[in-house]
């Protein structure tokens, strides 16, 4: 079984058209395809958004009998499917179920002309499933026969975002080790990193698992319930259980990207000025001048391989759950441990309404 990478993600949202308008206007995505009852998608309407090598599906239920309806009732808008590209869906599905994944949807084949796509679904974490995707023939179709492709205006401006770097996942206290074991034993992921994060009187445990291809990465986080309740606890309460807290997208030239996104109306988590006052001492030979980083609010960390530049948006949802990360890797392979504290302090200020 070969897991090549993230084929796409699917968000369940209350209004797919409204959400698409936001993601296109604010983040530069483009509508590449759409589907609904008229194309063979029962009980739902879906829009495919693309940018760089990112494919994001927005789906809204048209009745109470579609799984998206229950998901939205429990969690609000959020990531419901992380789709993984495989070389053989039927073999991968059988192997994953044999290893302990719960079956969600048996293999289905979609074909139109020379384009063939086969999918199946198995359990992931919480109510998030993994869709296995095998593509054959020309890749001009998303799901042949049930998604109607649109003409994408490639002259509308360059891509600001390139690929999905990783997913940050919050799980209830006591479930972190079991979730890590699930991905190691069922999906063949390796644990590549772990740490304990302390922010004031709050604490949280984090472990990172990654596919053998190194193209699929989950940062898993659980709260330390022996410490004061914090934002991980809030996410789990407001989201109604385990879920994707944020999706990280890579970019080239993060300060210019942040400027472009801010001009489009994207709001970012505030970083205290003191963070930049000490930055040059903490990170030697900065890849970007500190004043440019200060102006953009971009955080910087380094590991043995290079530097990592990152910034986090404010949540765009009424439950204040899902948000996005914009990241640029200048050689770094890890996840900005030195910035975690600054992120959660900034997120605490956002949630408390303090500037």
Secondary structure, DSSP 8 states (H G I E B T S, - for coil): --EEEEEEEEEE-S-HHHHHHHHHHHH--EEEEEE-GGGT-TTEEEEEEEETTEEEEEEEESSTTSHHHHHHHHH-SEEEEEEEEES-HHHHHHHHHHHT--EEEEEEEEEETTEEEEEEEEEEETTEEEEEEEEES-TT-SSTTTSEE----TTS---S---EEEEEEEE-TT-HHHHHHHHHHTT--EEEEEEEEEETTEEEEEEEEE-TTS--EEEEEEE-TTS---HHHHHHHHHTSSEEEEEEEE-SSHHHHHHHHHHTT--B----HHHHHTHHHHSSS-SS-HHHHHHHT-EEEE-SS-EEEEEEB---STTS--EEEEEEEEB--S--HHHHHHHHHHHHHHHHT--
